[in-house]
Amino acid sequence: MKLNPQPNLSAKNYPMWAEILEEFGIFTDTIPNSFLETRLRMRMRVHGFDDFHHYYNYLKSLHKNSMEWRVLIDSLTVNETRFFRDPDSLSLIEKFLLSNQYSLSKTQHSIHAWSVACATGEEAYSLAIIIDKNTRANKNIFFGITATDISHSALTTGKQGIYHKSRLTNIPSYLRTKYFIPLDDDFYQTKLMVRNRVCFSRLNVLQAKNAPLGKMNIIVCQNFLIYFNLDKHSLILDTLVTHLAPGGLLILSISDVFNWAHPALEKINHENTLAYRRKADS
Ligand SMILES: C[S@@+](CC[C@H](N)C(=O)[O-])C[C@H]1O[C@@H](n2cnc3c(N)ncnc32)[C@H](O)[C@@H]1O
């Protein structure tokens, strides 16, 4: 019996996939070929294509907001995340909130924070919990979190705010009780008091330069730059700085960034963190 050979994503075809996926914020040189090939094949099987070219032409014929593009992009992203993933960064945010005018202010103040690649929302809700906990006593303070990602399915989970109990283990139990409602079947949902503070929105960070985000007091961009080449790091980080308010805090992952500096920022010394403050006069 003669078997049909499995189609391969050949080196010849690879650049055209790299080019088209880059438009959606996916950088193929940071994901293994085998992963890309498997994910493309899964979608091809759904539509009955046995040739990468045919699937490519099909995608090209579709609107960029079409369901097929969404499903493909979602399948190529890695949404691994956790609540309170980086306790040292959260303790820096607490310090920032307490040492700032926020804790004492007698005039109205708002705090805007941005979780840049929020995945399924755990980072954004962790921020909301920490800010709420440290500002609740002061009625003059309003805060809001903008949570962005390119993955539609991850954002949908974030908006619902429903998580299995196994995902909540890093959260101190008094905060779990205060900010989560137990549902049936071992699931918990974030309480409205924090859910109402987080606004989830789809954004490709590479297109964030002119996004109407306003000026942020806190930007958290963690476990994200690893998906990009080093030459994209500066581009992304410089863009984040344009959205940072004077005096604002930018928090990155210690393992993500090499040799980057910005004239408007000063580095903050805080244990096991990579963080910067925007100079007040910049
Ligand atoms: C590993 S998760 C990081 C989640 C969270 N920041 C944390 O530290 O736990 C990386 C996220 O980056 C998102 N992502 C990848 N490329 C992106 C892009 N170009 N723009 C926005 N988000 C992107 C993925 O969808 C994924 O949810």
The ligand as an SDF file (V2000), in Angstrom:
LIG
                    3D

 27 29  0  0  0  0  0  0  0  0999 V2000
    3.7950   33.8400   28.9590 C   0  0  0  0  0  0  0  0  0  0  0  0
    2.4430   34.9220   28.7810 S   0  0  0  0  0  0  0  0  0  0  0  0
    2.8760   36.1300   30.0110 C   0  0  0  0  0  0  0  0  0  0  0  0
    1.7340   36.4250   30.9170 C   0  0  0  0  0  0  0  0  0  0  0  0
    2.0030   37.4110   32.0700 C   0  0  0  0  0  0  0  0  0  0  0  0
    2.5880   38.6420   31.6110 N   0  0  0  0  0  0  0  0  0  0  0  0
    2.8650   36.8080   33.1460 C   0  0  0  0  0  0  0  0  0  0  0  0
    4.0000   37.2460   33.3460 O   0  0  0  0  0  0  0  0  0  0  0  0
    2.4140   35.8750   33.8300 O   0  0  0  0  0  0  0  0  0  0  0  0
    2.8510   35.7830   27.2600 C   0  0  0  0  0  0  0  0  0  0  0  0
    1.6530   36.4510   26.6330 C   0  0  0  0  0  0  0  0  0  0  0  0
    2.1040   37.2990   25.5760 O   0  0  0  0  0  0  0  0  0  0  0  0
    1.0780   37.3660   24.6110 C   0  0  0  0  0  0  0  0  0  0  0  0
    1.6340   37.9180   23.3670 N   0  0  0  0  0  0  0  0  0  0  0  0
    2.5070   37.3360   22.5040 C   0  0  0  0  0  0  0  0  0  0  0  0
    2.7940   38.1800   21.4870 N   0  0  0  0  0  0  0  0  0  0  0  0
    2.0920   39.3310   21.7340 C   0  0  0  0  0  0  0  0  0  0  0  0
    1.9800   40.5780   21.0610 C   0  0  0  0  0  0  0  0  0  0  0  0
    2.6520   40.8130   19.9270 N   0  0  0  0  0  0  0  0  0  0  0  0
    1.1900   41.5360   21.6090 N   0  0  0  0  0  0  0  0  0  0  0  0
    0.5000   41.3060   22.7690 C   0  0  0  0  0  0  0  0  0  0  0  0
    0.5570   40.1450   23.4430 N   0  0  0  0  0  0  0  0  0  0  0  0
    1.3440   39.1670   22.9400 C   0  0  0  0  0  0  0  0  0  0  0  0
    0.6260   35.9060   24.4980 C   0  0  0  0  0  0  0  0  0  0  0  0
   -0.6710   35.8070   23.9300 O   0  0  0  0  0  0  0  0  0  0  0  0
    0.6850   35.4680   25.9650 C   0  0  0  0  0  0  0  0  0  0  0  0
   -0.5870   35.5660   26.5800 O   0  0  0  0  0  0  0  0  0  0  0  0
  1  2  1  0
  2  3  1  0
  2 10  1  0
  3  4  1  0
  4  5  1  0
  5  6  1  0
  5  7  1  0
  7  8  2  0
  7  9  1  0
 10 11  1  0
 11 12  1  0
 11 26  1  0
 12 13  1  0
 13 14  1  0
 13 24  1  0
 14 15  1  0
 14 23  1  0
 15 16  2  0
 16 17  1  0
 17 18  1  0
 17 23  2  0
 18 19  1  0
 18 20  2  0
 20 21  1  0
 21 22  2  0
 22 23  1  0
 24 25  1  0
 24 26  1  0
 26 27  1  0
M  CHG  2   2   1   9  -1
M  END
$$$$
